[in-house]
Amino acid sequence: MTSQNPEEMNKSEELLRRARECKGKNFKKLLKEIENAIEKSKVNDEKLLRAKKVVTARISSRRTKEKEMMEPES
């Protein structure tokens, strides 16, 4: 297993922080950036995978809330 260099670690930590703080209109852009970093990573980076999970969960949650708001009440 190859160890991660400090620059990659800093990038991973930054993307995870941004995933936690991201607002709705930036989710897809950030998700693409995280996916690109995962592809370029030489190791299985847990922070990048966690960042992707955070963003995808927030996107899903947002879609669910929007869908519920559009449904008529009985």
Gaussian input, Z-matrix of N, CA and C with variables (Angstrom, degrees):
# hf/3-21g

backbone

0 1
 N
 C     1     B1
 C     2     B2     1     A1
 N     3     B3     2     A2     1     D1
 C     4     B4     3     A3     2     D2
 C     5     B5     4     A4     3     D3
 N     6     B6     5     A5     4     D4
 C     7     B7     6     A6     5     D5
 C     8     B8     7     A7     6     D6
 N     9     B9     8     A8     7     D7
 C    10    B10     9     A9     8     D8
 C    11    B11    10    A10     9     D9
 N    12    B12    11    A11    10    D10
 C    13    B13    12    A12    11    D11
 C    14    B14    13    A13    12    D12
 N    15    B15    14    A14    13    D13
 C    16    B16    15    A15    14    D14
 C    17    B17    16    A16    15    D15
 N    18    B18    17    A17    16    D16
 C    19    B19    18    A18    17    D17
 C    20    B20    19    A19    18    D18
 N    21    B21    20    A20    19    D19
 C    22    B22    21    A21    20    D20
 C    23    B23    22    A22    21    D21
 N    24    B24    23    A23    22    D22
 C    25    B25    24    A24    23    D23
 C    26    B26    25    A25    24    D24
 N    27    B27    26    A26    25    D25
 C    28    B28    27    A27    26    D26
 C    29    B29    28    A28    27    D27
 N    30    B30    29    A29    28    D28
 C    31    B31    30    A30    29    D29
 C    32    B32    31    A31    30    D30
 N    33    B33    32    A32    31    D31
 C    34    B34    33    A33    32    D32
 C    35    B35    34    A34    33    D33
 N    36    B36    35    A35    34    D34
 C    37    B37    36    A36    35    D35
 C    38    B38    37    A37    36    D36
 N    39    B39    38    A38    37    D37
 C    40    B40    39    A39    38    D38
 C    41    B41    40    A40    39    D39
 N    42    B42    41    A41    40    D40
 C    43    B43    42    A42    41    D41
 C    44    B44    43    A43    42    D42
 N    45    B45    44    A44    43    D43
 C    46    B46    45    A45    44    D44
 C    47    B47    46    A46    45    D45
 N    48    B48    47    A47    46    D46
 C    49    B49    48    A48    47    D47
 C    50    B50    49    A49    48    D48
 N    51    B51    50    A50    49    D49
 C    52    B52    51    A51    50    D50
 C    53    B53    52    A52    51    D51
 N    54    B54    53    A53    52    D52
 C    55    B55    54    A54    53    D53
 C    56    B56    55    A55    54    D54
 N    57    B57    56    A56    55    D55
 C    58    B58    57    A57    56    D56
 C    59    B59    58    A58    57    D57
 N    60    B60    59    A59    58    D58
 C    61    B61    60    A60    59    D59
 C    62    B62    61    A61    60    D60
 N    63    B63    62    A62    61    D61
 C    64    B64    63    A63    62    D62
 C    65    B65    64    A64    63    D63
 N    66    B66    65    A65    64    D64
 C    67    B67    66    A66    65    D65
 C    68    B68    67    A67    66    D66
 N    69    B69    68    A68    67    D67
 C    70    B70    69    A69    68    D68
 C    71    B71    70    A70    69    D69
 N    72    B72    71    A71    70    D70
 C    73    B73    72    A72    71    D71
 C    74    B74    73    A73    72    D72
 N    75    B75    74    A74    73    D73
 C    76    B76    75    A75    74    D74
 C    77    B77    76    A76    75    D75
 N    78    B78    77    A77    76    D76
 C    79    B79    78    A78    77    D77
 C    80    B80    79    A79    78    D78
 N    81    B81    80    A80    79    D79
 C    82    B82    81    A81    80    D80
 C    83    B83    82    A82    81    D81
 N    84    B84    83    A83    82    D82
 C    85    B85    84    A84    83    D83
 C    86    B86    85    A85    84    D84
 N    87    B87    86    A86    85    D85
 C    88    B88    87    A87    86    D86
 C    89    B89    88    A88    87    D87
 N    90    B90    89    A89    88    D88
 C    91    B91    90    A90    89    D89
 C    92    B92    91    A91    90    D90
 N    93    B93    92    A92    91    D91
 C    94    B94    93    A93    92    D92
 C    95    B95    94    A94    93    D93
 N    96    B96    95    A95    94    D94
 C    97    B97    96    A96    95    D95
 C    98    B98    97    A97    96    D96
 N    99    B99    98    A98    97    D97
 C   100   B100    99    A99    98    D98
 C   101   B101   100   A100    99    D99
 N   102   B102   101   A101   100   D100
 C   103   B103   102   A102   101   D101
 C   104   B104   103   A103   102   D102
 N   105   B105   104   A104   103   D103
 C   106   B106   105   A105   104   D104
 C   107   B107   106   A106   105   D105
 N   108   B108   107   A107   106   D106
 C   109   B109   108   A108   107   D107
 C   110   B110   109   A109   108   D108
 N   111   B111   110   A110   109   D109
 C   112   B112   111   A111   110   D110
 C   113   B113   112   A112   111   D111
 N   114   B114   113   A113   112   D112
 C   115   B115   114   A114   113   D113
 C   116   B116   115   A115   114   D114
 N   117   B117   116   A116   115   D115
 C   118   B118   117   A117   116   D116
 C   119   B119   118   A118   117   D117
 N   120   B120   119   A119   118   D118
 C   121   B121   120   A120   119   D119
 C   122   B122   121   A121   120   D120
 N   123   B123   122   A122   121   D121
 C   124   B124   123   A123   122   D122
 C   125   B125   124   A124   123   D123
 N   126   B126   125   A125   124   D124
 C   127   B127   126   A126   125   D125
 C   128   B128   127   A127   126   D126
 N   129   B129   128   A128   127   D127
 C   130   B130   129   A129   128   D128
 C   131   B131   130   A130   129   D129
 N   132   B132   131   A131   130   D130
 C   133   B133   132   A132   131   D131
 C   134   B134   133   A133   132   D132
 N   135   B135   134   A134   133   D133
 C   136   B136   135   A135   134   D134
 C   137   B137   136   A136   135   D135
 N   138   B138   137   A137   136   D136
 C   139   B139   138   A138   137   D137
 C   140   B140   139   A139   138   D138
 N   141   B141   140   A140   139   D139
 C   142   B142   141   A141   140   D140
 C   143   B143   142   A142   141   D141
 N   144   B144   143   A143   142   D142
 C   145   B145   144   A144   143   D143
 C   146   B146   145   A145   144   D144
 N   147   B147   146   A146   145   D145
 C   148   B148   147   A147   146   D146
 C   149   B149   148   A148   147   D147
 N   150   B150   149   A149   148   D148
 C   151   B151   150   A150   149   D149
 C   152   B152   151   A151   150   D150
 N   153   B153   152   A152   151   D151
 C   154   B154   153   A153   152   D152
 C   155   B155   154   A154   153   D153
 N   156   B156   155   A155   154   D154
 C   157   B157   156   A156   155   D155
 C   158   B158   157   A157   156   D156
 N   159   B159   158   A158   157   D157
 C   160   B160   159   A159   158   D158
 C   161   B161   160   A160   159   D159
 N   162   B162   161   A161   160   D160
 C   163   B163   162   A162   161   D161
 C   164   B164   163   A163   162   D162
 N   165   B165   164   A164   163   D163
 C   166   B166   165   A165   164   D164
 C   167   B167   166   A166   165   D165
 N   168   B168   167   A167   166   D166
 C   169   B169   168   A168   167   D167
 C   170   B170   169   A169   168   D168
 N   171   B171   170   A170   169   D169
 C   172   B172   171   A171   170   D170
 C   173   B173   172   A172   171   D171
 N   174   B174   173   A173   172   D172
 C   175   B175   174   A174   173   D173
 C   176   B176   175   A175   174   D174
 N   177   B177   176   A176   175   D175
 C   178   B178   177   A177   176   D176
 C   179   B179   178   A178   177   D177
 N   180   B180   179   A179   178   D178
 C   181   B181   180   A180   179   D179
 C   182   B182   181   A181   180   D180
 N   183   B183   182   A182   181   D181
 C   184   B184   183   A183   182   D182
 C   185   B185   184   A184   183   D183
 N   186   B186   185   A185   184   D184
 C   187   B187   186   A186   185   D185
 C   188   B188   187   A187   186   D186
 N   189   B189   188   A188   187   D187
 C   190   B190   189   A189   188   D188
 C   191   B191   190   A190   189   D189
 N   192   B192   191   A191   190   D190
 C   193   B193   192   A192   191   D191
 C   194   B194   193   A193   192   D192
 N   195   B195   194   A194   193   D193
 C   196   B196   195   A195   194   D194
 C   197   B197   196   A196   195   D195
 N   198   B198   197   A197   196   D196
 C   199   B199   198   A198   197   D197
 C   200   B200   199   A199   198   D198
 N   201   B201   200   A200   199   D199
 C   202   B202   201   A201   200   D200
 C   203   B203   202   A202   201   D201
 N   204   B204   203   A203   202   D202
 C   205   B205   204   A204   203   D203
 C   206   B206   205   A205   204   D204
 N   207   B207   206   A206   205   D205
 C   208   B208   207   A207   206   D206
 C   209   B209   208   A208   207   D207
 N   210   B210   209   A209   208   D208
 C   211   B211   210   A210   209   D209
 C   212   B212   211   A211   210   D210
 N   213   B213   212   A212   211   D211
 C   214   B214   213   A213   212   D212
 C   215   B215   214   A214   213   D213
 N   216   B216   215   A215   214   D214
 C   217   B217   216   A216   215   D215
 C   218   B218   217   A217   216   D216
 N   219   B219   218   A218   217   D217
 C   220   B220   219   A219   218   D218
 C   221   B221   220   A220   219   D219

   B1=1.4522
   B2=1.5196
   B3=1.2970
   B4=1.4600
   B5=1.5164
   B6=1.3359
   B7=1.4634
   B8=1.5196
   B9=1.2811
   B10=1.4532
   B11=1.5206
   B12=1.3307
   B13=1.4559
   B14=1.5286
   B15=1.3363
   B16=1.4682
   B17=1.5255
   B18=1.3186
   B19=1.4625
   B20=1.5240
   B21=1.3343
   B22=1.4665
   B23=1.5258
   B24=1.3314
   B25=1.4656
   B26=1.5204
   B27=1.3230
   B28=1.4623
   B29=1.5212
   B30=1.3218
   B31=1.4592
   B32=1.5295
   B33=1.3257
   B34=1.4609
   B35=1.5205
   B36=1.3141
   B37=1.4660
   B38=1.5257
   B39=1.3190
   B40=1.4671
   B41=1.5303
   B42=1.3236
   B43=1.4639
   B44=1.5296
   B45=1.3237
   B46=1.4596
   B47=1.5295
   B48=1.3107
   B49=1.4680
   B50=1.5227
   B51=1.3251
   B52=1.4625
   B53=1.5242
   B54=1.3340
   B55=1.4683
   B56=1.5217
   B57=1.3091
   B58=1.4673
   B59=1.5230
   B60=1.3294
   B61=1.4616
   B62=1.5268
   B63=1.3137
   B64=1.4615
   B65=1.5234
   B66=1.3198
   B67=1.4597
   B68=1.5326
   B69=1.3092
   B70=1.4522
   B71=1.5137
   B72=1.3146
   B73=1.4633
   B74=1.5228
   B75=1.3269
   B76=1.4617
   B77=1.5272
   B78=1.3358
   B79=1.4609
   B80=1.5321
   B81=1.3064
   B82=1.4694
   B83=1.5180
   B84=1.3125
   B85=1.4625
   B86=1.5326
   B87=1.3244
   B88=1.4588
   B89=1.5196
   B90=1.3179
   B91=1.4612
   B92=1.5215
   B93=1.3104
   B94=1.4704
   B95=1.5306
   B96=1.3228
   B97=1.4615
   B98=1.5396
   B99=1.3191
   B100=1.4595
   B101=1.5288
   B102=1.3262
   B103=1.4666
   B104=1.5250
   B105=1.3188
   B106=1.4652
   B107=1.5188
   B108=1.3307
   B109=1.4668
   B110=1.5264
   B111=1.3364
   B112=1.4665
   B113=1.5217
   B114=1.3271
   B115=1.4672
   B116=1.5244
   B117=1.3168
   B118=1.4636
   B119=1.5241
   B120=1.3240
   B121=1.4598
   B122=1.5253
   B123=1.3100
   B124=1.4639
   B125=1.5225
   B126=1.3183
   B127=1.4666
   B128=1.5203
   B129=1.3104
   B130=1.4563
   B131=1.5254
   B132=1.3127
   B133=1.4604
   B134=1.5276
   B135=1.3227
   B136=1.4599
   B137=1.5264
   B138=1.3162
   B139=1.4656
   B140=1.5225
   B141=1.3314
   B142=1.4627
   B143=1.5255
   B144=1.3196
   B145=1.4632
   B146=1.5258
   B147=1.3251
   B148=1.4624
   B149=1.5280
   B150=1.3450
   B151=1.4656
   B152=1.5274
   B153=1.3165
   B154=1.4618
   B155=1.5264
   B156=1.3202
   B157=1.4620
   B158=1.5342
   B159=1.3339
   B160=1.4667
   B161=1.5258
   B162=1.3311
   B163=1.4653
   B164=1.5251
   B165=1.3249
   B166=1.4631
   B167=1.5298
   B168=1.3243
   B169=1.4671
   B170=1.5229
   B171=1.3233
   B172=1.4597
   B173=1.5244
   B174=1.3333
   B175=1.4625
   B176=1.5335
   B177=1.3230
   B178=1.4568
   B179=1.5257
   B180=1.3031
   B181=1.4592
   B182=1.5225
   B183=1.2976
   B184=1.4661
   B185=1.5305
   B186=1.3329
   B187=1.4667
   B188=1.5203
   B189=1.3273
   B190=1.4588
   B191=1.5239
   B192=1.3192
   B193=1.4651
   B194=1.5241
   B195=1.3344
   B196=1.4658
   B197=1.5219
   B198=1.3255
   B199=1.4564
   B200=1.5306
   B201=1.3430
   B202=1.4531
   B203=1.5245
   B204=1.2935
   B205=1.4625
   B206=1.5193
   B207=1.3198
   B208=1.4532
   B209=1.5297
   B210=1.3313
   B211=1.4636
   B212=1.5185
   B213=1.3254
   B214=1.4640
   B215=1.5323
   B216=1.3043
   B217=1.4643
   B218=1.5204
   B219=1.3342
   B220=1.4694
   B221=1.5014
   A1=109.30
   A2=116.47
   A3=122.56
   A4=109.21
   A5=115.38
   A6=117.29
   A7=109.72
   A8=115.52
   A9=122.87
   A10=109.29
   A11=116.57
   A12=118.51
   A13=110.03
   A14=117.26
   A15=120.72
   A16=114.23
   A17=117.65
   A18=120.74
   A19=111.04
   A20=116.99
   A21=120.77
   A22=110.81
   A23=117.02
   A24=120.92
   A25=110.59
   A26=116.96
   A27=120.87
   A28=110.94
   A29=117.51
   A30=122.08
   A31=110.01
   A32=116.68
   A33=121.16
   A34=110.94
   A35=116.52
   A36=121.07
   A37=110.87
   A38=117.05
   A39=121.66
   A40=110.71
   A41=117.12
   A42=120.23
   A43=111.52
   A44=117.42
   A45=120.33
   A46=110.29
   A47=117.43
   A48=121.30
   A49=110.38
   A50=116.50
   A51=120.75
   A52=111.43
   A53=117.63
   A54=121.43
   A55=109.91
   A56=116.72
   A57=120.92
   A58=111.91
   A59=117.53
   A60=121.80
   A61=114.14
   A62=117.22
   A63=122.50
   A64=113.03
   A65=115.47
   A66=123.08
   A67=108.76
   A68=116.38
   A69=123.93
   A70=117.74
   A71=117.39
   A72=118.46
   A73=113.27
   A74=117.83
   A75=121.28
   A76=113.83
   A77=118.27
   A78=120.78
   A79=113.02
   A80=116.44
   A81=119.24
   A82=112.08
   A83=116.80
   A84=120.60
   A85=110.45
   A86=116.36
   A87=120.61
   A88=110.70
   A89=117.83
   A90=121.17
   A91=110.48
   A92=117.57
   A93=121.46
   A94=110.44
   A95=116.56
   A96=121.22
   A97=110.73
   A98=116.78
   A99=121.20
   A100=110.26
   A101=117.27
   A102=120.91
   A103=111.23
   A104=117.35
   A105=120.79
   A106=110.96
   A107=117.34
   A108=121.18
   A109=110.71
   A110=117.02
   A111=120.48
   A112=110.06
   A113=116.90
   A114=120.95
   A115=111.59
   A116=117.40
   A117=121.74
   A118=112.91
   A119=116.83
   A120=121.18
   A121=110.93
   A122=115.42
   A123=121.00
   A124=111.59
   A125=116.52
   A126=121.67
   A127=109.21
   A128=115.79
   A129=121.34
   A130=107.07
   A131=117.13
   A132=123.28
   A133=110.52
   A134=115.85
   A135=121.55
   A136=112.48
   A137=118.33
   A138=120.76
   A139=110.95
   A140=116.89
   A141=119.58
   A142=110.71
   A143=116.52
   A144=120.03
   A145=110.48
   A146=117.24
   A147=120.95
   A148=110.30
   A149=116.61
   A150=120.46
   A151=110.41
   A152=116.86
   A153=120.32
   A154=110.24
   A155=116.66
   A156=121.01
   A157=110.65
   A158=116.83
   A159=121.08
   A160=110.43
   A161=116.53
   A162=120.38
   A163=111.23
   A164=117.62
   A165=119.03
   A166=110.77
   A167=117.73
   A168=120.23
   A169=110.75
   A170=116.85
   A171=120.19
   A172=110.85
   A173=117.47
   A174=120.93
   A175=109.36
   A176=116.23
   A177=121.20
   A178=111.01
   A179=116.74
   A180=121.45
   A181=111.02
   A182=115.69
   A183=120.48
   A184=110.36
   A185=116.26
   A186=120.13
   A187=111.06
   A188=116.80
   A189=120.92
   A190=110.36
   A191=116.72
   A192=120.48
   A193=111.22
   A194=116.76
   A195=120.24
   A196=110.55
   A197=116.75
   A198=121.47
   A199=110.34
   A200=117.08
   A201=121.13
   A202=111.05
   A203=117.43
   A204=121.32
   A205=110.98
   A206=117.56
   A207=121.82
   A208=112.40
   A209=117.71
   A210=120.54
   A211=109.46
   A212=116.49
   A213=119.74
   A214=110.25
   A215=115.14
   A216=119.69
   A217=109.46
   A218=117.08
   A219=121.44
   A220=111.14
   D1=130.94
   D2=179.69
   D3=-85.12
   D4=135.14
   D5=178.05
   D6=-81.10
   D7=155.97
   D8=-176.54
   D9=-85.26
   D10=137.01
   D11=177.84
   D12=-78.06
   D13=159.68
   D14=-176.13
   D15=-57.59
   D16=-34.98
   D17=179.58
   D18=-64.90
   D19=-42.69
   D20=177.73
   D21=-65.45
   D22=-38.39
   D23=178.80
   D24=-63.54
   D25=-43.08
   D26=178.52
   D27=-63.32
   D28=-41.25
   D29=179.31
   D30=-63.90
   D31=-42.39
   D32=179.23
   D33=-62.67
   D34=-45.42
   D35=179.10
   D36=-63.48
   D37=-39.48
   D38=179.18
   D39=-65.27
   D40=-44.00
   D41=179.25
   D42=-65.89
   D43=-37.22
   D44=177.12
   D45=-65.47
   D46=-42.79
   D47=177.58
   D48=-61.20
   D49=-45.50
   D50=179.53
   D51=-64.00
   D52=-36.10
   D53=178.41
   D54=-62.34
   D55=-40.54
   D56=-179.38
   D57=-69.69
   D58=-30.80
   D59=-174.82
   D60=-99.97
   D61=-6.70
   D62=-172.90
   D63=-61.70
   D64=143.36
   D65=175.78
   D66=-98.83
   D67=161.68
   D68=-172.70
   D69=-48.22
   D70=-46.65
   D71=-174.15
   D72=-70.69
   D73=-12.90
   D74=-177.62
   D75=-104.22
   D76=1.39
   D77=-175.79
   D78=-57.49
   D79=-50.95
   D80=-174.79
   D81=-65.47
   D82=-40.00
   D83=178.67
   D84=-63.38
   D85=-44.41
   D86=179.48
   D87=-66.63
   D88=-40.31
   D89=178.59
   D90=-59.74
   D91=-42.74
   D92=178.23
   D93=-62.39
   D94=-41.91
   D95=179.15
   D96=-63.22
   D97=-41.73
   D98=178.72
   D99=-65.65
   D100=-44.43
   D101=179.52
   D102=-61.52
   D103=-39.16
   D104=176.54
   D105=-63.83
   D106=-41.57
   D107=178.89
   D108=-64.90
   D109=-37.55
   D110=177.65
   D111=-63.58
   D112=-43.69
   D113=179.48
   D114=-62.35
   D115=-38.34
   D116=-177.50
   D117=-80.25
   D118=-18.99
   D119=-176.57
   D120=-66.41
   D121=137.79
   D122=-179.64
   D123=-88.49
   D124=-11.44
   D125=179.37
   D126=-127.38
   D127=164.86
   D128=176.42
   D129=-78.05
   D130=97.02
   D131=-172.87
   D132=-89.20
   D133=107.91
   D134=-178.03
   D135=-62.15
   D136=-34.06
   D137=-179.32
   D138=-68.29
   D139=-38.32
   D140=177.08
   D141=-67.13
   D142=-41.42
   D143=178.84
   D144=-65.01
   D145=-38.63
   D146=177.77
   D147=-66.05
   D148=-40.68
   D149=178.61
   D150=-61.75
   D151=-41.54
   D152=178.69
   D153=-64.22
   D154=-41.74
   D155=179.46
   D156=-62.81
   D157=-41.70
   D158=179.68
   D159=-61.30
   D160=-47.72
   D161=-177.37
   D162=-67.06
   D163=-44.58
   D164=-178.81
   D165=-65.57
   D166=-36.33
   D167=177.33
   D168=-65.25
   D169=-40.34
   D170=-179.61
   D171=-68.78
   D172=-37.37
   D173=176.61
   D174=-63.04
   D175=-45.98
   D176=-179.70
   D177=-62.33
   D178=-44.73
   D179=179.40
   D180=-61.66
   D181=-41.73
   D182=-179.72
   D183=-63.98
   D184=-43.64
   D185=179.71
   D186=-64.08
   D187=-39.46
   D188=179.00
   D189=-63.14
   D190=-44.76
   D191=179.35
   D192=-63.30
   D193=-42.35
   D194=179.12
   D195=-63.65
   D196=-39.92
   D197=-179.66
   D198=-65.44
   D199=-42.02
   D200=179.03
   D201=-64.19
   D202=-36.06
   D203=-179.07
   D204=-68.53
   D205=-29.11
   D206=-177.32
   D207=-83.98
   D208=-19.09
   D209=-178.90
   D210=-74.71
   D211=136.16
   D212=177.48
   D213=-71.53
   D214=144.29
   D215=177.87
   D216=-81.04
   D217=146.09
   D218=-178.53
   D219=-87.13

